[in-house]
Amino acid sequence: MAATGGERAADFAGDADGFERLWTPHRMVYIDGADKPADDTPRQCPFCAIPARGDEDGLVVARGDLAYVVLNLYPYNPGHLMAVPYRHVAGYPELTTAELAEVGAMTQGAIRVLRATSAPAGFNLGVNQGAVGGAGIAAHLHQHVVPRWQGDANFMPIVAGTKPVPQLLGETRDRLAAAWAEHAEVEAVTTC
Ligand SMILES: [Zn+2]
């Protein structure tokens, strides 16, 4: 084969085929364990560190009194959000009533904002408890809000591996944060 300066797929070894390639190097970072805490302490915890960062830097969409909403750095779908209590707590039963209410209210707000901005056909809501339950950061509870569209992959590929994400995270955060004030309708829950 003649040498060329480019990196055309046809120049690589092997037979060309009809498949499109979907390159998702951000998933490899995840698989390699980037951002995984070395232990379960708050000092190592990304969910404890995020609120101290700026909204754009931390991908924070909204901040409440007891919980905040952040874009998932490794999204299953575009607009994949998480409602997270500020307090470093691993288990759902360990949340106070007020924290439970605000995580719930922020989850409702996230759904309203995603409906207003990108009209998903459905949602998956969920908390993965413990590493064996699928939690990437098991020590700090977080509620996933995953928008779903007709014709996107079914849930098994979503939980099992790679997923194309067509929108850059920063752009998504800007759009959702701007829509939050108008559409989230989250009431204060500190009266609990
Ligand atoms: Zn934490």
Residues whose N, C-alpha, C, O or C-beta is under 5 A from the ligand:
A	BS01	ZN	P42 C45 F47 C48 H88 H140
